[in-house]
Amino acid sequence: MSGGTHGHNVAEQQETRTLSTLIVDDEPLAVERMQVICSRIPALRIVGTAGDGAAALRMIEALTPDLVLLDMTMPQVDGLSVARRIAEILPEMAQRPAVVFVTAHDSFAVEAFDLDAVDYVLKPVATDRLERAIDRAFNRRAVANAPASAETAPSPWIEEFWVPHRSELLRIAVDDVCRIDAERDYVRLHVGETSHLLLETIGSLEERLDPQRFIRVHRSTILAREFITGLRHEGLGVWSAEIARGEPVRIGRTHLKSVKAMAGR
């Protein structure tokens, strides 16, 4: 009796660590290659493939997969449209499938994550890169299955950045960013001793950052509040923010009042 119960529990544990997966790509060779890669990952169980967006939506409704590996560029109904329709027409599903975009183009990342994609993997796909995406899908399921509470209510502020790096996109947690500098239509995110460029203006990014964690000190600089170690008066009304690492940052006149208010002045 006890042996049967133990076997049942093991089966349940194995099931929770397996994602039923639908592969969507309009290139047959790409589908075949993805099937080969997925066969190397025990956590994935392929339940079907689709060659276009319309077929993908029909199969998602019929098969209710846990995960959709979704090509971005397809004729008629593209990957973004599929992801958008998943959010619109499948709200009644107990748990919508996690979406991982698989594409040769890095220019759709912002739109993809606006649609709550789990990850954005660039072709040609490497097994270890896909495994990292699968880990994120499991983490998403764990959060979705956690009991709801006021403490877990979604924040209105951005919590992560996705920046291009070589052949992939890197996830950077907002908490790891200490300084943000404007560079024309880009911003440079400083993380420790490294930095990354992101295609976004500093003004639009400021609107999405939690003002309790970041403060604009100059027209071209935003600092993490905890990164500021002090304020220094340079004379003639000029002030600088002393920071944990590096040279002091001059405070712009239009931002001086709010920076002093942070310090209770």
Steps between C-alpha positions, in 0.01 A plus 500: 500500500772741605713401201219592261454837668872570474499416129202730446681787675812450289289505185339826613839654571628400158189645335546834675855518360385436142363762264270388219635699208373623163755604235386769255708592195422540131836350397488115503876476553477736796225283653714191449802665657295615799362148548856366512604762756189438712569126500819575695305675777316252728274774636331543160229275355408592144124474443486649151636737238335772294616662177310828527338727755140401429578130544693584818196666656277203414749255651550711811125491568481126429816386679537765776881470503709632788751661265500640146831539317389768258666630186468876460481555123230294325266593212149628576488434877844570647637408840406827667141457379489145636626617841250784500213262417609260773451779752168610344314178422637259756438675834267217602786248493609403850853593405595657169802351328834664559635653180866490400568682176757333275614731222788615283414865570587693816289805412169378646614446859316797652169396339556140605548580867210743494295188418637326808732262315713281726809534282628604158748256348696583188569251221705292455378358831753342734381228738635671811334828401164327458549327836529841666173600336338180632618583852328838470181326383506277810557805721202671334280197574613498863406866540165448325416206727596682819212616723396855417569766762529875528876460530524336157293761316676601178705818516416783259873563458744322271685217675740380231673595176571281197805620311668357188836336564679308225254234378247524782307734726613542859259548788616771740311550824419863578648453847840428343514832312686776686510773236331586169652745250338643187675446168278662235211258435658239727566463869805332651422276797789467744513169687806461719805536278309438176246699299237427234328713237121499475299666224282736705513868592584594856175694531275207409701266722474738799120475479521121542746496790391489863571850640562342840800318352631741232539875470585724205797717598582647160337518156730215395533298823278292729645347816383219722425667834695241698802570277517861625726535806471877548446846353781752468480876451764607250431875546307757294185292530656194336435163666623148428378156601772285650462139394620165629742447211642752255513876472227725649211580265408863455137575587310701239336821621151384400545183706671649805178560694380140473846361583520718813149393595623138490754599763240685706641843412 
